[in-house]
Every structure is written in structure tokens, then in C-alpha cells.
Amino acid sequence: MNPISQHRTAPHPLAKRHQNPPADYAAAKRGWKNLKCKKELLAQLIDEQFGLCCYSEVALEIERFGSHIEHVVPKSFEPRRTFDYSNLAACALAADELPNHPVHERFGGHKRLSHHDSKLFLSPFEPDCSRYFAYLSDGRVVPGIALDEAEKARAEYTIGLLGLNVAPLVNRRRACAELHNRLIDEHTDCDWDLNDLAAVCLGPTCTPAGNRLEPHISVIRACFG
């Protein structure tokens, strides 16, 4: 999970709607359905997240999962935060793509649905959220080795709730680790500067769509130690 730092302002229709937030879940669902700026909002969130899903780190503009606007704290849990920009993130799996993904292969917001434990859930808006997870060369994500028992419980809860070890994600992370470990080995064997490779692999790349990070950036960071 790559930490998200929001630096842009909410689109006007969203900000205006948040001035009079819904009081209950029914009003939240109705109001969200009628919001007119979702396309603009989703594009802005993707840009702030350097093109990556807020939970899985898949590339939202490349992978054929589609994307949706995720309420990090679900509407059913805190309806008054339905239009709160600081509660919104871009997440993989578009609703109209769900029929193409078996239930056991879904992840992110469409895996957890409305389940939420505020004491356990790790939000991508927590600046240190990345330290809770370790990425193995076989593609799995597990709790970080330096966590205490309470922190480990948070990591385990979040991994399970979001389905971060479903097969499609494990396979992609394993392939990512294999590629970058091979590149590191080649550079080491040839006595090439690993700092140059790290700069290319770890830093944002300027693309026509904006600055973008490599998919599964946490896996790549783990490869470089």
C-alpha cells in the first residue's frame, strides 16, 4: 500500500455537496448516485495517486480492471463523509467489470464492500501505512517483520479484508519481483551503477497523462532493499 498525499482541491460540485452532508446512508446513496463530477473526480484522484490503485498498486490506466471512486470509510459507516474529498481514493475494479472477475479473485473496495473496523483498518491516507506490509518474492504480501502484536493485527485484518493475496495480485507481484531482481542481478554482474537503475525504477516517470509510478511500487522498493 503506497501512502496517498492529497494536494489538490475537491471539484466544485463535490465541495458544494459536502457543505450539506447526508445524515444517513439512504441519503448518502441517493446523493452519491446523482453526483455529476465523478469522471473528473476519478481522473484527479488517479493523478494524485501517480496512476496506482489506492490498495493494490495496480496501474489503473494500464490494467484491464477498470477503476472506481472508493470511500475509504464506507458511506454506510459514516454517511456524512460521502462527499468528503479526504475520504475518497481511486481503486481498481470498475462495477461494470465485476462479472469478468470471480468473487474469489476480487480485491479492494469490491472485496470488502461495507465492512469496516476503524480500529483495525489501515487507510492509504495514513502516512506510515507502508511499514505495516512486507512484500515477498513469491508475490504474497504479509505483515511487516518489525510490527508489535497490535500492529500485526491491523496488517492481517487489512490484507484479508481487501483481498490483497488473491491470485491475480500475487501473480502480478511475483512477476514484478522476478523482473526487478533480474535487472538488479544484471547490473551487479556488469558492475553498473545500481543508483541509476533505482532512479529509473523507483521515481515517478513523466508521461502524457502525468507523473506515474511503476505498478506494485512497494514490491520494487523491497527488491532494492
Biotite code that builds the C-alpha atoms (Angstrom):
import biotite.structure as struc

atoms = struc.array([
    struc.Atom([0.000, 0.000, 0.000], chain_id="A", res_id=1, res_name="MET", atom_name="CA", element="C"),
    struc.Atom([1.537, 3.267, -1.136], chain_id="A", res_id=2, res_name="ASN", atom_name="CA", element="C"),
    struc.Atom([0.666, 6.265, 1.084], chain_id="A", res_id=3, res_name="PRO", atom_name="CA", element="C"),
    struc.Atom([-1.550, 8.877, -0.565], chain_id="A", res_id=4, res_name="ILE", atom_name="CA", element="C"),
    struc.Atom([-0.887, 12.571, -0.041], chain_id="A", res_id=5, res_name="SER", atom_name="CA", element="C"),
    struc.Atom([-3.679, 14.696, -1.467], chain_id="A", res_id=6, res_name="GLN", atom_name="CA", element="C"),
    struc.Atom([-2.619, 18.134, -2.641], chain_id="A", res_id=7, res_name="HIS", atom_name="CA", element="C"),
    struc.Atom([-5.426, 19.286, -4.924], chain_id="A", res_id=8, res_name="ARG", atom_name="CA", element="C"),
    struc.Atom([-8.778, 20.788, -4.040], chain_id="A", res_id=9, res_name="THR", atom_name="CA", element="C"),
    struc.Atom([-12.084, 18.996, -4.470], chain_id="A", res_id=10, res_name="ALA", atom_name="CA", element="C"),
    struc.Atom([-14.039, 19.658, -7.683], chain_id="A", res_id=11, res_name="PRO", atom_name="CA", element="C"),
    struc.Atom([-16.624, 22.356, -7.053], chain_id="A", res_id=12, res_name="HIS", atom_name="CA", element="C"),
    struc.Atom([-19.738, 20.108, -7.242], chain_id="A", res_id=13, res_name="PRO", atom_name="CA", element="C"),
    struc.Atom([-18.216, 17.760, -4.656], chain_id="A", res_id=14, res_name="LEU", atom_name="CA", element="C"),
    struc.Atom([-17.125, 20.546, -2.323], chain_id="A", res_id=15, res_name="ALA", atom_name="CA", element="C"),
    struc.Atom([-20.513, 22.223, -2.577], chain_id="A", res_id=16, res_name="LYS", atom_name="CA", element="C"),
    struc.Atom([-22.310, 18.957, -1.800], chain_id="A", res_id=17, res_name="ARG", atom_name="CA", element="C"),
    struc.Atom([-20.068, 18.352, 1.211], chain_id="A", res_id=18, res_name="HIS", atom_name="CA", element="C"),
    struc.Atom([-21.235, 21.643, 2.735], chain_id="A", res_id=19, res_name="GLN", atom_name="CA", element="C"),
    struc.Atom([-24.558, 19.931, 3.416], chain_id="A", res_id=20, res_name="ASN", atom_name="CA", element="C"),
    struc.Atom([-23.608, 16.288, 4.003], chain_id="A", res_id=21, res_name="PRO", atom_name="CA", element="C"),
    struc.Atom([-26.185, 13.478, 4.099], chain_id="A", res_id=22, res_name="PRO", atom_name="CA", element="C"),
    struc.Atom([-27.458, 12.490, 7.514], chain_id="A", res_id=23, res_name="ALA", atom_name="CA", element="C"),
    struc.Atom([-27.999, 8.793, 6.830], chain_id="A", res_id=24, res_name="ASP", atom_name="CA", element="C"),
    struc.Atom([-26.979, 6.003, 4.456], chain_id="A", res_id=25, res_name="TYR", atom_name="CA", element="C"),
    struc.Atom([-30.092, 6.241, 2.274], chain_id="A", res_id=26, res_name="ALA", atom_name="CA", element="C"),
    struc.Atom([-29.454, 9.920, 1.624], chain_id="A", res_id=27, res_name="ALA", atom_name="CA", element="C"),
    struc.Atom([-25.757, 9.202, 1.042], chain_id="A", res_id=28, res_name="ALA", atom_name="CA", element="C"),
    struc.Atom([-26.511, 6.565, -1.605], chain_id="A", res_id=29, res_name="LYS", atom_name="CA", element="C"),
    struc.Atom([-29.015, 8.800, -3.339], chain_id="A", res_id=30, res_name="ARG", atom_name="CA", element="C"),
    struc.Atom([-26.762, 11.837, -3.285], chain_id="A", res_id=31, res_name="GLY", atom_name="CA", element="C"),
    struc.Atom([-23.710, 9.940, -4.491], chain_id="A", res_id=32, res_name="TRP", atom_name="CA", element="C"),
    struc.Atom([-25.649, 8.400, -7.367], chain_id="A", res_id=33, res_name="LYS", atom_name="CA", element="C"),
    struc.Atom([-26.650, 11.877, -8.536], chain_id="A", res_id=34, res_name="ASN", atom_name="CA", element="C"),
    struc.Atom([-23.199, 13.486, -8.263], chain_id="A", res_id=35, res_name="LEU", atom_name="CA", element="C"),
    struc.Atom([-22.293, 14.942, -11.667], chain_id="A", res_id=36, res_name="LYS", atom_name="CA", element="C"),
    struc.Atom([-18.491, 15.271, -11.486], chain_id="A", res_id=37, res_name="CYS", atom_name="CA", element="C"),
    struc.Atom([-17.433, 11.645, -10.969], chain_id="A", res_id=38, res_name="LYS", atom_name="CA", element="C"),
    struc.Atom([-15.439, 11.340, -14.199], chain_id="A", res_id=39, res_name="LYS", atom_name="CA", element="C"),
    struc.Atom([-13.442, 14.488, -13.433], chain_id="A", res_id=40, res_name="GLU", atom_name="CA", element="C"),
    struc.Atom([-13.051, 13.438, -9.812], chain_id="A", res_id=41, res_name="LEU", atom_name="CA", element="C"),
    struc.Atom([-11.777, 9.946, -10.659], chain_id="A", res_id=42, res_name="LEU", atom_name="CA", element="C"),
    struc.Atom([-9.219, 11.354, -13.108], chain_id="A", res_id=43, res_name="ALA", atom_name="CA", element="C"),
    struc.Atom([-7.972, 13.769, -10.460], chain_id="A", res_id=44, res_name="GLN", atom_name="CA", element="C"),
    struc.Atom([-7.662, 11.031, -7.826], chain_id="A", res_id=45, res_name="LEU", atom_name="CA", element="C"),
    struc.Atom([-5.753, 8.776, -10.236], chain_id="A", res_id=46, res_name="ILE", atom_name="CA", element="C"),
    struc.Atom([-3.362, 11.626, -10.969], chain_id="A", res_id=47, res_name="ASP", atom_name="CA", element="C"),
    struc.Atom([-2.754, 12.290, -7.263], chain_id="A", res_id=48, res_name="GLU", atom_name="CA", element="C"),
    struc.Atom([-2.022, 8.589, -6.756], chain_id="A", res_id=49, res_name="GLN", atom_name="CA", element="C"),
    struc.Atom([0.543, 8.528, -9.585], chain_id="A", res_id=50, res_name="PHE", atom_name="CA", element="C"),
    struc.Atom([-1.718, 6.189, -11.554], chain_id="A", res_id=51, res_name="GLY", atom_name="CA", element="C"),
    struc.Atom([-1.907, 3.424, -8.942], chain_id="A", res_id=52, res_name="LEU", atom_name="CA", element="C"),
    struc.Atom([-4.823, 1.776, -7.126], chain_id="A", res_id=53, res_name="CYS", atom_name="CA", element="C"),
    struc.Atom([-5.017, 3.011, -3.543], chain_id="A", res_id=54, res_name="CYS", atom_name="CA", element="C"),
    struc.Atom([-4.888, -0.520, -2.118], chain_id="A", res_id=55, res_name="TYR", atom_name="CA", element="C"),
    struc.Atom([-3.380, -2.955, -4.629], chain_id="A", res_id=56, res_name="SER", atom_name="CA", element="C"),
    struc.Atom([-0.947, -0.685, -6.528], chain_id="A", res_id=57, res_name="GLU", atom_name="CA", element="C"),
    struc.Atom([-2.066, -1.993, -9.926], chain_id="A", res_id=58, res_name="VAL", atom_name="CA", element="C"),
    struc.Atom([-1.782, 0.563, -12.716], chain_id="A", res_id=59, res_name="ALA", atom_name="CA", element="C"),
    struc.Atom([-5.296, 1.919, -13.168], chain_id="A", res_id=60, res_name="LEU", atom_name="CA", element="C"),
    struc.Atom([-4.735, 3.212, -16.694], chain_id="A", res_id=61, res_name="GLU", atom_name="CA", element="C"),
    struc.Atom([-2.969, 0.082, -17.999], chain_id="A", res_id=62, res_name="ILE", atom_name="CA", element="C"),
    struc.Atom([-4.512, -2.983, -16.373], chain_id="A", res_id=63, res_name="GLU", atom_name="CA", element="C"),
    struc.Atom([-7.901, -4.065, -17.684], chain_id="A", res_id=64, res_name="ARG", atom_name="CA", element="C"),
    struc.Atom([-9.582, -3.980, -14.306], chain_id="A", res_id=65, res_name="PHE", atom_name="CA", element="C"),
    struc.Atom([-11.225, -0.606, -14.663], chain_id="A", res_id=66, res_name="GLY", atom_name="CA", element="C"),
    struc.Atom([-11.490, 1.694, -11.656], chain_id="A", res_id=67, res_name="SER", atom_name="CA", element="C"),
    struc.Atom([-13.963, 3.319, -9.307], chain_id="A", res_id=68, res_name="HIS", atom_name="CA", element="C"),
    struc.Atom([-14.050, 6.012, -6.631], chain_id="A", res_id=69, res_name="ILE", atom_name="CA", element="C"),
    struc.Atom([-13.552, 4.368, -3.267], chain_id="A", res_id=70, res_name="GLU", atom_name="CA", element="C"),
    struc.Atom([-14.911, 5.679, 0.028], chain_id="A", res_id=71, res_name="HIS", atom_name="CA", element="C"),
    struc.Atom([-12.077, 4.712, 2.363], chain_id="A", res_id=72, res_name="VAL", atom_name="CA", element="C"),
    struc.Atom([-14.523, 4.985, 5.249], chain_id="A", res_id=73, res_name="VAL", atom_name="CA", element="C"),
    struc.Atom([-17.684, 3.465, 3.696], chain_id="A", res_id=74, res_name="PRO", atom_name="CA", element="C"),
    struc.Atom([-20.816, 5.561, 3.173], chain_id="A", res_id=75, res_name="LYS", atom_name="CA", element="C"),
    struc.Atom([-22.763, 3.159, 5.350], chain_id="A", res_id=76, res_name="SER", atom_name="CA", element="C"),
    struc.Atom([-20.292, 3.668, 8.214], chain_id="A", res_id=77, res_name="PHE", atom_name="CA", element="C"),
    struc.Atom([-20.004, 7.458, 8.065], chain_id="A", res_id=78, res_name="GLU", atom_name="CA", element="C"),
    struc.Atom([-22.587, 8.869, 5.627], chain_id="A", res_id=79, res_name="PRO", atom_name="CA", element="C"),
    struc.Atom([-21.526, 12.437, 6.465], chain_id="A", res_id=80, res_name="ARG", atom_name="CA", element="C"),
    struc.Atom([-18.166, 11.742, 4.797], chain_id="A", res_id=81, res_name="ARG", atom_name="CA", element="C"),
    struc.Atom([-19.747, 10.684, 1.497], chain_id="A", res_id=82, res_name="THR", atom_name="CA", element="C"),
    struc.Atom([-18.633, 13.892, -0.254], chain_id="A", res_id=83, res_name="PHE", atom_name="CA", element="C"),
    struc.Atom([-15.506, 14.459, 1.835], chain_id="A", res_id=84, res_name="ASP", atom_name="CA", element="C"),
    struc.Atom([-12.600, 14.681, -0.623], chain_id="A", res_id=85, res_name="TYR", atom_name="CA", element="C"),
    struc.Atom([-10.174, 13.473, 2.045], chain_id="A", res_id=86, res_name="SER", atom_name="CA", element="C"),
    struc.Atom([-12.156, 10.212, 2.232], chain_id="A", res_id=87, res_name="ASN", atom_name="CA", element="C"),
    struc.Atom([-12.022, 9.426, -1.495], chain_id="A", res_id=88, res_name="LEU", atom_name="CA", element="C"),
    struc.Atom([-9.450, 7.442, -3.477], chain_id="A", res_id=89, res_name="ALA", atom_name="CA", element="C"),
    struc.Atom([-9.136, 5.757, -6.857], chain_id="A", res_id=90, res_name="ALA", atom_name="CA", element="C"),
    struc.Atom([-9.432, 1.981, -6.578], chain_id="A", res_id=91, res_name="CYS", atom_name="CA", element="C"),
    struc.Atom([-9.181, -0.874, -9.062], chain_id="A", res_id=92, res_name="ALA", atom_name="CA", element="C"),
    struc.Atom([-12.187, -2.807, -10.395], chain_id="A", res_id=93, res_name="LEU", atom_name="CA", element="C"),
    struc.Atom([-14.991, -0.931, -12.083], chain_id="A", res_id=94, res_name="ALA", atom_name="CA", element="C"),
    struc.Atom([-18.505, -2.030, -11.165], chain_id="A", res_id=95, res_name="ALA", atom_name="CA", element="C"),
    struc.Atom([-19.301, -2.984, -14.773], chain_id="A", res_id=96, res_name="ASP", atom_name="CA", element="C"),
    struc.Atom([-16.177, -5.181, -14.858], chain_id="A", res_id=97, res_name="GLU", atom_name="CA", element="C"),
    struc.Atom([-17.181, -7.295, -11.856], chain_id="A", res_id=98, res_name="LEU", atom_name="CA", element="C"),
    struc.Atom([-18.894, -10.023, -13.922], chain_id="A", res_id=99, res_name="PRO", atom_name="CA", element="C"),
    struc.Atom([-15.488, -10.692, -15.501], chain_id="A", res_id=100, res_name="ASN", atom_name="CA", element="C"),
    struc.Atom([-13.882, -11.364, -12.120], chain_id="A", res_id=101, res_name="HIS", atom_name="CA", element="C"),
    struc.Atom([-14.962, -14.370, -9.990], chain_id="A", res_id=102, res_name="PRO", atom_name="CA", element="C"),
    struc.Atom([-15.819, -13.495, -6.410], chain_id="A", res_id=103, res_name="VAL", atom_name="CA", element="C"),
    struc.Atom([-12.678, -15.238, -5.119], chain_id="A", res_id=104, res_name="HIS", atom_name="CA", element="C"),
    struc.Atom([-10.491, -13.034, -7.358], chain_id="A", res_id=105, res_name="GLU", atom_name="CA", element="C"),
    struc.Atom([-11.975, -9.657, -6.389], chain_id="A", res_id=106, res_name="ARG", atom_name="CA", element="C"),
    struc.Atom([-9.988, -7.258, -4.260], chain_id="A", res_id=107, res_name="PHE", atom_name="CA", element="C"),
    struc.Atom([-10.030, -3.729, -2.894], chain_id="A", res_id=108, res_name="GLY", atom_name="CA", element="C"),
    struc.Atom([-13.315, -1.941, -2.327], chain_id="A", res_id=109, res_name="GLY", atom_name="CA", element="C"),
    struc.Atom([-15.346, -4.525, -4.228], chain_id="A", res_id=110, res_name="HIS", atom_name="CA", element="C"),
    struc.Atom([-13.929, -7.212, -1.940], chain_id="A", res_id=111, res_name="LYS", atom_name="CA", element="C"),
    struc.Atom([-14.557, -5.531, 1.401], chain_id="A", res_id=112, res_name="ARG", atom_name="CA", element="C"),
    struc.Atom([-17.906, -3.939, 0.452], chain_id="A", res_id=113, res_name="LEU", atom_name="CA", element="C"),
    struc.Atom([-19.201, -2.097, 3.534], chain_id="A", res_id=114, res_name="SER", atom_name="CA", element="C"),
    struc.Atom([-17.142, -3.936, 6.160], chain_id="A", res_id=115, res_name="HIS", atom_name="CA", element="C"),
    struc.Atom([-15.049, -1.587, 8.254], chain_id="A", res_id=116, res_name="HIS", atom_name="CA", element="C"),
    struc.Atom([-13.394, -1.671, 11.663], chain_id="A", res_id=117, res_name="ASP", atom_name="CA", element="C"),
    struc.Atom([-11.948, 1.779, 12.317], chain_id="A", res_id=118, res_name="SER", atom_name="CA", element="C"),
    struc.Atom([-9.569, 0.414, 14.961], chain_id="A", res_id=119, res_name="LYS", atom_name="CA", element="C"),
    struc.Atom([-8.070, -2.204, 12.648], chain_id="A", res_id=120, res_name="LEU", atom_name="CA", element="C"),
    struc.Atom([-8.345, -0.923, 9.092], chain_id="A", res_id=121, res_name="PHE", atom_name="CA", element="C"),
    struc.Atom([-5.173, 0.574, 7.611], chain_id="A", res_id=122, res_name="LEU", atom_name="CA", element="C"),
    struc.Atom([-6.001, 3.550, 5.428], chain_id="A", res_id=123, res_name="SER", atom_name="CA", element="C"),
    struc.Atom([-3.780, 4.588, 2.499], chain_id="A", res_id=124, res_name="PRO", atom_name="CA", element="C"),
    struc.Atom([-4.088, 8.109, 3.935], chain_id="A", res_id=125, res_name="PHE", atom_name="CA", element="C"),
    struc.Atom([-2.025, 7.074, 6.966], chain_id="A", res_id=126, res_name="GLU", atom_name="CA", element="C"),
    struc.Atom([1.480, 8.436, 6.192], chain_id="A", res_id=127, res_name="PRO", atom_name="CA", element="C"),
    struc.Atom([3.207, 5.342, 7.600], chain_id="A", res_id=128, res_name="ASP", atom_name="CA", element="C"),
    struc.Atom([0.818, 2.706, 6.218], chain_id="A", res_id=129, res_name="CYS", atom_name="CA", element="C"),
    struc.Atom([3.517, 1.151, 4.017], chain_id="A", res_id=130, res_name="SER", atom_name="CA", element="C"),
    struc.Atom([5.557, -0.003, 7.023], chain_id="A", res_id=131, res_name="ARG", atom_name="CA", element="C"),
    struc.Atom([2.811, -2.426, 8.022], chain_id="A", res_id=132, res_name="TYR", atom_name="CA", element="C"),
    struc.Atom([3.376, -4.639, 4.982], chain_id="A", res_id=133, res_name="PHE", atom_name="CA", element="C"),
    struc.Atom([6.207, -6.802, 3.661], chain_id="A", res_id=134, res_name="ALA", atom_name="CA", element="C"),
    struc.Atom([6.325, -7.991, 0.056], chain_id="A", res_id=135, res_name="TYR", atom_name="CA", element="C"),
    struc.Atom([7.756, -11.446, -0.582], chain_id="A", res_id=136, res_name="LEU", atom_name="CA", element="C"),
    struc.Atom([9.450, -12.637, -3.768], chain_id="A", res_id=137, res_name="SER", atom_name="CA", element="C"),
    struc.Atom([6.696, -15.218, -4.279], chain_id="A", res_id=138, res_name="ASP", atom_name="CA", element="C"),
    struc.Atom([4.167, -12.389, -4.691], chain_id="A", res_id=139, res_name="GLY", atom_name="CA", element="C"),
    struc.Atom([2.483, -12.505, -1.304], chain_id="A", res_id=140, res_name="ARG", atom_name="CA", element="C"),
    struc.Atom([2.054, -9.530, 0.994], chain_id="A", res_id=141, res_name="VAL", atom_name="CA", element="C"),
    struc.Atom([2.390, -10.235, 4.738], chain_id="A", res_id=142, res_name="VAL", atom_name="CA", element="C"),
    struc.Atom([2.617, -8.160, 7.923], chain_id="A", res_id=143, res_name="PRO", atom_name="CA", element="C"),
    struc.Atom([5.934, -6.355, 8.344], chain_id="A", res_id=144, res_name="GLY", atom_name="CA", element="C"),
    struc.Atom([8.510, -8.135, 10.495], chain_id="A", res_id=145, res_name="ILE", atom_name="CA", element="C"),
    struc.Atom([9.044, -5.218, 12.922], chain_id="A", res_id=146, res_name="ALA", atom_name="CA", element="C"),
    struc.Atom([5.405, -4.852, 13.996], chain_id="A", res_id=147, res_name="LEU", atom_name="CA", element="C"),
    struc.Atom([4.126, -5.382, 17.509], chain_id="A", res_id=148, res_name="ASP", atom_name="CA", element="C"),
    struc.Atom([1.087, -7.604, 18.064], chain_id="A", res_id=149, res_name="GLU", atom_name="CA", element="C"),
    struc.Atom([-1.472, -4.806, 17.730], chain_id="A", res_id=150, res_name="ALA", atom_name="CA", element="C"),
    struc.Atom([0.135, -3.546, 14.519], chain_id="A", res_id=151, res_name="GLU", atom_name="CA", element="C"),
    struc.Atom([0.334, -7.072, 13.124], chain_id="A", res_id=152, res_name="LYS", atom_name="CA", element="C"),
    struc.Atom([-3.388, -7.497, 13.794], chain_id="A", res_id=153, res_name="ALA", atom_name="CA", element="C"),
    struc.Atom([-4.095, -4.338, 11.777], chain_id="A", res_id=154, res_name="ARG", atom_name="CA", element="C"),
    struc.Atom([-1.979, -5.578, 8.874], chain_id="A", res_id=155, res_name="ALA", atom_name="CA", element="C"),
    struc.Atom([-3.599, -9.026, 8.861], chain_id="A", res_id=156, res_name="GLU", atom_name="CA", element="C"),
    struc.Atom([-7.094, -7.541, 9.046], chain_id="A", res_id=157, res_name="TYR", atom_name="CA", element="C"),
    struc.Atom([-6.444, -5.171, 6.156], chain_id="A", res_id=158, res_name="THR", atom_name="CA", element="C"),
    struc.Atom([-4.787, -7.791, 3.944], chain_id="A", res_id=159, res_name="ILE", atom_name="CA", element="C"),
    struc.Atom([-7.723, -10.153, 4.436], chain_id="A", res_id=160, res_name="GLY", atom_name="CA", element="C"),
    struc.Atom([-10.437, -7.527, 4.160], chain_id="A", res_id=161, res_name="LEU", atom_name="CA", element="C"),
    struc.Atom([-9.084, -6.140, 0.884], chain_id="A", res_id=162, res_name="LEU", atom_name="CA", element="C"),
    struc.Atom([-8.155, -9.494, -0.617], chain_id="A", res_id=163, res_name="GLY", atom_name="CA", element="C"),
    struc.Atom([-4.583, -8.399, -1.216], chain_id="A", res_id=164, res_name="LEU", atom_name="CA", element="C"),
    struc.Atom([-3.424, -12.000, -1.692], chain_id="A", res_id=165, res_name="ASN", atom_name="CA", element="C"),
    struc.Atom([-5.905, -13.075, -4.356], chain_id="A", res_id=166, res_name="VAL", atom_name="CA", element="C"),
    struc.Atom([-4.280, -14.924, -7.266], chain_id="A", res_id=167, res_name="ALA", atom_name="CA", element="C"),
    struc.Atom([-4.295, -12.071, -9.835], chain_id="A", res_id=168, res_name="PRO", atom_name="CA", element="C"),
    struc.Atom([-2.404, -9.785, -7.456], chain_id="A", res_id=169, res_name="LEU", atom_name="CA", element="C"),
    struc.Atom([0.021, -12.452, -6.228], chain_id="A", res_id=170, res_name="VAL", atom_name="CA", element="C"),
    struc.Atom([0.870, -13.399, -9.817], chain_id="A", res_id=171, res_name="ASN", atom_name="CA", element="C"),
    struc.Atom([1.499, -9.780, -10.817], chain_id="A", res_id=172, res_name="ARG", atom_name="CA", element="C"),
    struc.Atom([3.632, -9.053, -7.772], chain_id="A", res_id=173, res_name="ARG", atom_name="CA", element="C"),
    struc.Atom([5.682, -12.226, -8.312], chain_id="A", res_id=174, res_name="ARG", atom_name="CA", element="C"),
    struc.Atom([6.346, -11.285, -11.941], chain_id="A", res_id=175, res_name="ALA", atom_name="CA", element="C"),
    struc.Atom([7.289, -7.763, -10.846], chain_id="A", res_id=176, res_name="CYS", atom_name="CA", element="C"),
    struc.Atom([9.739, -9.094, -8.244], chain_id="A", res_id=177, res_name="ALA", atom_name="CA", element="C"),
    struc.Atom([11.299, -11.523, -10.731], chain_id="A", res_id=178, res_name="GLU", atom_name="CA", element="C"),
    struc.Atom([11.799, -8.774, -13.315], chain_id="A", res_id=179, res_name="LEU", atom_name="CA", element="C"),
    struc.Atom([13.422, -6.303, -10.943], chain_id="A", res_id=180, res_name="HIS", atom_name="CA", element="C"),
    struc.Atom([15.579, -8.889, -9.185], chain_id="A", res_id=181, res_name="ASN", atom_name="CA", element="C"),
    struc.Atom([16.832, -9.936, -12.610], chain_id="A", res_id=182, res_name="ARG", atom_name="CA", element="C"),
    struc.Atom([17.607, -6.317, -13.513], chain_id="A", res_id=183, res_name="LEU", atom_name="CA", element="C"),
    struc.Atom([19.465, -5.841, -10.232], chain_id="A", res_id=184, res_name="ILE", atom_name="CA", element="C"),
    struc.Atom([21.478, -9.029, -10.813], chain_id="A", res_id=185, res_name="ASP", atom_name="CA", element="C"),
    struc.Atom([22.386, -7.931, -14.346], chain_id="A", res_id=186, res_name="GLU", atom_name="CA", element="C"),
    struc.Atom([23.540, -4.524, -13.128], chain_id="A", res_id=187, res_name="HIS", atom_name="CA", element="C"),
    struc.Atom([25.564, -6.117, -10.331], chain_id="A", res_id=188, res_name="THR", atom_name="CA", element="C"),
    struc.Atom([27.198, -8.639, -12.686], chain_id="A", res_id=189, res_name="ASP", atom_name="CA", element="C"),
    struc.Atom([28.113, -5.883, -15.144], chain_id="A", res_id=190, res_name="CYS", atom_name="CA", element="C"),
    struc.Atom([29.267, -3.543, -12.366], chain_id="A", res_id=191, res_name="ASP", atom_name="CA", element="C"),
    struc.Atom([26.737, -0.932, -13.454], chain_id="A", res_id=192, res_name="TRP", atom_name="CA", element="C"),
    struc.Atom([25.524, 1.732, -11.064], chain_id="A", res_id=193, res_name="ASP", atom_name="CA", element="C"),
    struc.Atom([22.507, 0.476, -9.117], chain_id="A", res_id=194, res_name="LEU", atom_name="CA", element="C"),
    struc.Atom([21.645, 4.045, -8.176], chain_id="A", res_id=195, res_name="ASN", atom_name="CA", element="C"),
    struc.Atom([20.888, 4.784, -11.826], chain_id="A", res_id=196, res_name="ASP", atom_name="CA", element="C"),
    struc.Atom([18.614, 1.751, -12.025], chain_id="A", res_id=197, res_name="LEU", atom_name="CA", element="C"),
    struc.Atom([16.895, 2.690, -8.784], chain_id="A", res_id=198, res_name="ALA", atom_name="CA", element="C"),
    struc.Atom([16.273, 6.195, -10.060], chain_id="A", res_id=199, res_name="ALA", atom_name="CA", element="C"),
    struc.Atom([14.522, 4.800, -13.115], chain_id="A", res_id=200, res_name="VAL", atom_name="CA", element="C"),
    struc.Atom([12.522, 2.120, -11.289], chain_id="A", res_id=201, res_name="CYS", atom_name="CA", element="C"),
    struc.Atom([11.558, 3.967, -8.112], chain_id="A", res_id=202, res_name="LEU", atom_name="CA", element="C"),
    struc.Atom([10.975, 7.535, -9.195], chain_id="A", res_id=203, res_name="GLY", atom_name="CA", element="C"),
    struc.Atom([7.870, 8.956, -10.884], chain_id="A", res_id=204, res_name="PRO", atom_name="CA", element="C"),
    struc.Atom([8.018, 8.941, -14.679], chain_id="A", res_id=205, res_name="THR", atom_name="CA", element="C"),
    struc.Atom([6.626, 11.842, -16.663], chain_id="A", res_id=206, res_name="CYS", atom_name="CA", element="C"),
    struc.Atom([4.004, 10.567, -19.127], chain_id="A", res_id=207, res_name="THR", atom_name="CA", element="C"),
    struc.Atom([1.391, 12.332, -21.267], chain_id="A", res_id=208, res_name="PRO", atom_name="CA", element="C"),
    struc.Atom([-1.123, 11.510, -18.503], chain_id="A", res_id=209, res_name="ALA", atom_name="CA", element="C"),
    struc.Atom([1.080, 12.991, -15.768], chain_id="A", res_id=210, res_name="GLY", atom_name="CA", element="C"),
    struc.Atom([3.686, 11.677, -13.306], chain_id="A", res_id=211, res_name="ASN", atom_name="CA", element="C"),
    struc.Atom([3.305, 7.929, -12.840], chain_id="A", res_id=212, res_name="ARG", atom_name="CA", element="C"),
    struc.Atom([4.873, 5.342, -10.547], chain_id="A", res_id=213, res_name="LEU", atom_name="CA", element="C"),
    struc.Atom([5.632, 1.788, -11.622], chain_id="A", res_id=214, res_name="GLU", atom_name="CA", element="C"),
    struc.Atom([2.868, -0.731, -10.765], chain_id="A", res_id=215, res_name="PRO", atom_name="CA", element="C"),
    struc.Atom([3.488, -2.543, -7.468], chain_id="A", res_id=216, res_name="HIS", atom_name="CA", element="C"),
    struc.Atom([5.978, 0.099, -6.402], chain_id="A", res_id=217, res_name="ILE", atom_name="CA", element="C"),
    struc.Atom([6.206, -1.432, -2.907], chain_id="A", res_id=218, res_name="SER", atom_name="CA", element="C"),
    struc.Atom([7.442, -4.689, -4.424], chain_id="A", res_id=219, res_name="VAL", atom_name="CA", element="C"),
    struc.Atom([10.122, -2.803, -6.363], chain_id="A", res_id=220, res_name="ILE", atom_name="CA", element="C"),
    struc.Atom([11.202, -0.953, -3.214], chain_id="A", res_id=221, res_name="ARG", atom_name="CA", element="C"),
    struc.Atom([11.526, -4.306, -1.438], chain_id="A", res_id=222, res_name="ALA", atom_name="CA", element="C"),
    struc.Atom([13.749, -5.601, -4.267], chain_id="A", res_id=223, res_name="CYS", atom_name="CA", element="C"),
    struc.Atom([16.090, -2.658, -3.804], chain_id="A", res_id=224, res_name="PHE", atom_name="CA", element="C"),
    struc.Atom([16.052, -3.107, -0.043], chain_id="A", res_id=225, res_name="GLY", atom_name="CA", element="C"),
])
